Amino acid sequence: MNRRSASSRASGRAATLGADRVAAMEDDLRTVAEADFFRLDIPGWFGG
């Protein structure tokens, strides 16, 4: 079984895609997602 962490796998995928493609995907997501629609950080839920 592969015991690499999720962040390690994700960074490996990012390296495979390349920095330019990852940046383009982030820009595209910012275009379609509302800013601050649903905060995933718990302190943000309480105004922190």
Secondary structure, DSSP 4 states (H G I P E B T S, - for coil): -----HHHHHHHHHHHH-HHHHHHHHHHHHHHSPTTSS--SHHHHTT-
